Amino acid sequence: MRKTGQSAAGAAVLLAIILGVLIAFIVFLPPAERAELLGEQNKTTATGKQMEKVPPVTSLLSVFPGRIDYLGQKEIEHPLPVVTIYTKTETKILVEKNVAYAKKGIFSEEQSIFKFRLPDLSNTNDVLLSFGVQSAEGRLKIKLNGEDIFNSEIESAKPISLPKNLLQEDNELLFAVSSPGIAFWATNEMQLENLKIVADVTNIDARSSRTTFLVSETEKRNLEKATLKFQPECIITEVGQLAVQLNGNEIYQTIPDCDLAIVPLEISPALLEAGENELVFKTERGTYIISHIVLLSKLKEIEFPTYYFKLSQEQYEDVKKERKRVRLTLDFVDVTTAKFGDLVFNGDLIPFDTKENSLAIDLSADVKPGNNALKVKPQKTIEIRELRVELVE
């Protein structure tokens, strides 16, 4: 019995020692860690001073508006510079050859080859072969790229037209002379001089003009109608079709009435792009001066977003008796530039202007029981990451 009592007393002493150590450990802990260990609800600061309890928050509204555009005008004009486009056709000597000699006898034959290039075949027209005749016996025979184009006696050196359908980029003229026939002892000879390939060549380097203009993302997003206006002036009477392309899409092609003051073209908004846009004027023939070029954008009326939240009668009474308040918080994406505009809350205007990335506004004075309406009307385009309305104590 004495041994049992001594064991019990030793265990009690050990338990008391452990309990004392635990109490001392808790007492000497930093306040914040002690509060967390003991499950206290009050928050503490880094200096150990106790903060007030965080008031409970009831979420009434949480949305993510994103980008809200602002347009200070209903129309945007894009004036463009004067454009001059033209084609110039000149008669040119493309290639020359001093002499072409051909002969034909019963036992011998000699032919002459004249090669030439047409590097811009599509813009080369009325191609002629001209030459002088030094001597001629028999009929002159000419082949163009293997096809007969001439077989006749030459009385005078008239230019010979080369058919356009037989012409290629690389061409060959073959000169021959006819056989003397039954006079087998004779030889026909033909000698031509100063051979020239002459053609009308159209210079198309300036037949088109390219100009660009910029459309902002805000303009593109809110574009309702677009109109291109320009005034064409024909410098010479004989002109070809005038074509207009917008971003590679043909929007106009005809021979315009050059007495018209302005040509208006309505354009599908889908053809315009946010950023750089390309406008091309082009003609097939003649000279145009195109002035007063304007792209006019008509913009939609912007519908600013409206958000709704409900306040029960009990919550409304709490707000009116100042037991609780309604807080609006706007979190912005931009953290440097000014964000300003108006909030329309239940018909009342609340201006805002801040450079901060977050803005809190008390709406308590204007709340109503039941539905409440909040509209955001910026005076510059802004991006709102989150909009929250909360009921706080």
C-alpha positions in Angstrom: 0.0 0.0 0.0 2.8 2.4 0.9 4.5 1.7 -2.5 1.2 2.3 -4.4 0.7 5.7 -2.6 4.3 6.7 -3.5 3.7 5.9 -7.2 0.5 7.9 -7.3 2.2 10.9 -5.7 5.1 10.7 -8.2 2.7 10.6 -11.2 0.9 13.7 -9.8 4.1 15.6 -9.5 5.2 14.7 -13.0 1.8 15.8 -14.4 2.0 19.1 -12.6 5.5 19.7 -14.0 4.3 19.0 -17.6 1.3 21.3 -17.1 3.6 24.1 -15.8 5.9 23.8 -18.7 2.9 24.0 -21.2 1.5 27.0 -19.5 4.9 28.7 -19.5 5.3 27.9 -23.2 1.9 29.4 -24.1 2.5 32.5 -22.0 5.8 33.2 -23.7 4.5 32.7 -27.3 4.1 35.8 -29.5 0.6 37.2 -29.3 -0.3 36.3 -32.9 0.8 32.7 -32.5 -0.8 32.4 -29.0 -4.1 33.6 -30.5 -3.9 31.1 -33.3 -3.0 28.3 -30.9 -5.9 29.1 -28.6 -8.4 29.6 -31.5 -9.0 33.2 -30.7 -11.1 35.1 -33.4 -9.5 38.5 -32.9 -6.7 39.3 -35.4 -3.4 40.8 -34.2 -0.9 43.1 -35.7 2.8 42.4 -36.2 3.5 44.5 -33.0 1.3 42.3 -31.0 -1.5 44.8 -30.6 -4.9 43.2 -31.0 -7.1 44.4 -34.0 -10.8 44.6 -34.1 -12.7 41.6 -35.3 -13.3 41.4 -39.1 -16.9 42.3 -39.7 -19.0 39.8 -41.5 -19.6 40.5 -45.2 -22.7 39.5 -47.2 -22.2 39.5 -51.0 -25.0 41.2 -52.9 -23.4 41.3 -56.3 -20.2 40.1 -58.0 -19.6 40.5 -61.7 -16.7 40.9 -64.1 -17.5 43.7 -66.5 -14.2 43.7 -68.5 -13.7 46.4 -71.1 -16.2 49.3 -71.1 -15.8 51.6 -74.2 -16.3 55.3 -74.2 -16.9 57.3 -77.5 -16.9 61.0 -77.4 -18.3 61.3 -80.9 -20.8 59.6 -83.1 -18.8 59.9 -86.4 -15.1 59.5 -87.1 -13.5 60.8 -90.3 -10.4 59.4 -91.9 -9.2 61.9 -94.5 -6.7 60.5 -97.0 -4.3 62.3 -99.4 -4.8 63.0 -103.0 -4.0 60.1 -105.3 -2.8 60.3 -109.0 -2.8 57.1 -111.0 -2.0 56.8 -114.7 -0.8 54.6 -117.5 1.5 55.8 -120.3 1.7 54.1 -123.7 4.7 54.8 -125.9 5.8 53.4 -129.3 9.2 51.8 -128.7 11.8 50.0 -130.8 12.3 46.8 -128.8 15.1 45.2 -130.7 17.0 45.7 -134.0 18.9 43.5 -136.5 21.2 44.9 -139.2 20.7 42.3 -142.0 18.7 39.2 -142.7 19.7 37.2 -145.8 18.0 34.2 -147.3 18.5 32.2 -150.6 17.0 29.2 -152.2 18.3 27.1 -155.1 17.8 23.6 -156.4 20.7 22.3 -154.4 21.1 24.9 -151.7 19.1 26.9 -149.2 20.0 29.5 -146.6 17.7 31.0 -144.0 18.0 33.8 -141.4 16.8 33.8 -137.8 15.9 36.9 -135.8 15.3 36.3 -132.1 13.8 38.8 -129.7 12.2 39.0 -126.2 9.0 40.7 -125.0 9.5 40.9 -121.2 6.2 42.5 -120.5 4.0 40.8 -123.1 0.6 41.6 -121.4 1.3 45.3 -121.7 2.8 45.2 -125.2 0.5 45.7 -128.2 0.6 46.4 -131.9 3.9 44.6 -132.5 5.3 45.3 -135.9 8.2 44.1 -138.0 9.8 46.8 -140.1 12.7 46.5 -142.5 14.3 47.8 -145.7 14.7 45.8 -148.8 18.2 45.7 -150.4 17.5 43.0 -152.9 14.6 40.7 -153.5 14.1 37.7 -155.8 11.1 35.4 -155.3 8.6 35.5 -152.4 9.6 36.4 -148.9 8.5 33.7 -146.4 8.4 34.5 -142.6 7.5 32.2 -139.7 6.8 33.4 -136.2 7.5 30.8 -133.5 7.0 28.1 -136.2 3.8 29.5 -137.7 3.6 31.1 -141.2 2.7 34.7 -141.0 3.9 36.0 -144.4 4.4 34.5 -147.9 4.5 37.1 -150.6 6.6 39.1 -153.0 7.8 42.4 -151.7 7.1 45.5 -153.7 7.6 47.9 -150.9 8.9 47.6 -147.4 5.6 47.9 -145.5 5.7 46.9 -141.8 4.3 43.5 -141.1 2.0 43.0 -138.1 3.0 40.2 -135.7 -0.2 38.4 -134.4 -0.6 38.8 -130.6 -1.8 35.2 -130.2 1.5 33.9 -131.5 3.8 36.1 -129.5 5.6 34.7 -126.4 8.1 36.1 -124.0 10.9 34.6 -126.1 10.2 34.7 -129.9 11.9 33.6 -133.1 11.4 35.0 -136.6 12.6 32.7 -139.5 13.2 34.4 -142.9 13.3 32.3 -146.0 12.8 32.8 -149.7 10.7 30.8 -152.2 12.1 28.2 -154.7 12.9 29.4 -158.2 10.6 26.6 -159.5 11.2 25.2 -162.9 14.2 27.5 -163.4 16.3 25.0 -161.6 19.5 26.7 -162.6 18.5 29.9 -160.9 18.8 30.9 -157.2 16.3 33.2 -155.4 17.9 35.6 -152.9 16.5 38.1 -150.4 18.5 40.6 -148.4 16.7 42.8 -145.8 18.3 45.5 -143.8 17.6 47.6 -140.7 15.1 45.1 -139.2 13.3 46.4 -136.2 10.6 45.1 -133.8 8.4 48.1 -132.9 5.5 48.0 -130.4 3.2 50.1 -128.2 4.4 49.5 -124.6 2.2 50.6 -121.7 4.0 51.7 -118.5 1.9 50.5 -115.6 4.3 51.4 -112.7 2.0 54.2 -111.7 -1.4 52.7 -112.5 -2.2 51.9 -108.9 -1.7 53.7 -105.6 -1.8 52.4 -102.1 -2.7 54.3 -99.0 -3.3 53.2 -95.4 -5.3 54.4 -92.4 -5.8 53.2 -88.9 -9.0 52.1 -87.2 -9.0 51.9 -83.4 -10.3 48.8 -81.6 -13.0 50.9 -80.0 -14.1 52.2 -83.4 -14.2 48.7 -84.9 -16.2 47.3 -82.0 -18.8 50.0 -82.2 -18.9 50.5 -86.0 -22.5 50.7 -87.4 -21.9 52.0 -90.9 -18.9 53.0 -93.1 -18.9 55.2 -96.2 -16.0 55.9 -98.6 -16.2 59.2 -100.5 -13.9 60.4 -103.3 -13.9 62.6 -106.4 -12.3 61.3 -109.6 -11.0 63.7 -112.2 -10.2 62.3 -115.7 -7.2 64.1 -117.2 -7.8 62.7 -120.7 -11.0 61.7 -122.3 -10.0 58.1 -123.0 -9.7 56.3 -119.6 -10.1 52.7 -118.5 -12.1 51.3 -115.6 -11.3 52.7 -112.1 -11.1 50.0 -109.4 -11.0 50.5 -105.7 -10.0 47.7 -103.2 -10.2 47.8 -99.4 -8.0 45.2 -97.6 -7.9 43.1 -100.8 -11.7 43.2 -101.4 -13.0 45.0 -104.5 -15.6 47.5 -103.6 -15.8 49.6 -106.8 -15.0 49.0 -110.5 -16.4 51.0 -113.4 -15.6 54.0 -115.6 -16.8 56.8 -113.4 -18.6 60.0 -114.5 -15.8 62.4 -114.1 -18.3 65.3 -113.8 -19.6 63.9 -110.6 -18.7 66.0 -107.5 -18.4 63.0 -105.1 -18.6 59.2 -105.4 -20.1 57.8 -102.2 -19.6 54.0 -101.5 -21.3 52.3 -98.6 -18.9 49.7 -97.2 -19.7 46.6 -95.1 -18.3 47.2 -91.6 -16.9 43.6 -91.7 -14.4 44.7 -94.4 -12.7 47.1 -91.9 -10.1 45.8 -89.5 -8.9 47.0 -86.1 -5.5 48.5 -86.8 -4.0 49.2 -90.3 -6.3 49.2 -93.3 -5.2 49.3 -96.9 -7.0 51.3 -99.7 -5.9 50.8 -103.3 -6.9 52.8 -106.4 -6.1 51.2 -109.8 -6.8 51.9 -113.5 -6.2 49.9 -116.7 -5.7 53.0 -118.9 -5.6 56.7 -118.7 -4.9 59.2 -116.0 -7.0 59.9 -112.8 -6.5 62.4 -110.1 -8.6 61.3 -107.1 -9.2 63.9 -104.4 -11.4 64.5 -101.3 -10.9 60.9 -100.2 -12.6 60.4 -96.8 -13.7 57.2 -95.0 -16.5 58.1 -92.6 -17.4 55.8 -89.7 -20.8 56.1 -88.1 -20.8 54.6 -84.6 -23.5 52.9 -82.6 -25.0 54.4 -79.5 -23.1 52.7 -76.6 -25.3 50.9 -74.1 -23.4 51.2 -70.8 -23.9 48.1 -68.7 -26.4 48.1 -65.8 -26.1 45.7 -62.9 -28.8 44.8 -60.4 -28.9 43.5 -56.8 -31.6 42.9 -54.2 -31.8 44.2 -50.7 -34.3 42.5 -48.3 -36.5 44.6 -46.0 -34.5 43.4 -43.0 -31.2 44.3 -44.7 -32.6 47.7 -45.8 -33.7 48.4 -42.2 -30.2 47.5 -40.9 -28.7 50.0 -43.4 -31.1 52.8 -42.6 -30.5 52.3 -38.8 -26.7 52.3 -39.6 -26.1 48.9 -38.2 -24.8 47.9 -41.7 -23.7 49.7 -44.8 -23.6 48.8 -48.6 -20.1 49.0 -50.1 -19.3 49.1 -53.8 -15.8 48.0 -54.8 -14.3 48.4 -58.3 -11.1 46.5 -59.2 -9.4 47.9 -62.3 -7.0 46.2 -64.7 -4.9 49.4 -65.3 -2.9 50.4 -62.2 -1.3 53.6 -63.5 -3.6 55.8 -65.6 -6.6 57.8 -64.4 -10.0 56.2 -64.5 -12.9 58.6 -64.3 -16.6 58.8 -65.2 -19.9 58.4 -63.4 -21.9 55.8 -61.6 -25.6 56.0 -61.8 -27.1 54.4 -58.8 -30.9 54.3 -58.5 -31.0 57.4 -60.7 -28.4 59.4 -58.6 -25.1 60.4 -60.2 -21.9 59.5 -58.4 -18.7 60.7 -60.1 -15.4 58.9 -59.7 -11.8 59.7 -60.5 -8.9 57.6 -59.4 -5.5 56.4 -60.4 -5.6 53.5 -57.9 -6.2 49.9 -59.0 -9.2 49.6 -56.6 -12.0 52.0 -55.6 -14.5 51.6 -52.8 -17.7 53.7 -52.6 -20.4 53.7 -49.9 -23.9 53.4 -51.5 -25.8 53.3 -48.2 -27.5 56.6 -48.6 -29.3 55.7 -51.8 -30.2 52.1 -51.4 -33.8 50.9 -51.7 -35.6 47.8 -50.5 -35.9 45.3 -53.3 -34.1 45.8 -56.6 -31.3 48.3 -56.9 -29.7 49.4 -60.2 -26.1 50.4 -60.8 -24.8 51.7 -64.2 -21.1 52.4 -65.0 -20.6 55.3 -67.5 -16.9 56.0 -68.0 -15.6 59.1 -69.7 -12.7 57.1 -71.2 -12.4 53.5 -72.1 -11.6 51.4 -69.0 -11.3 47.8 -68.0 -12.9 46.6 -64.7 -11.6 43.3 -63.5 -14.4 42.9 -60.9 -17.3 44.8 -59.5 -18.6 43.9 -56.1 -21.5 45.1 -53.9 -21.3 43.9 -50.3 -23.3 44.4 -47.1 -20.9 45.0 -44.3 -21.2 45.9 -40.6 
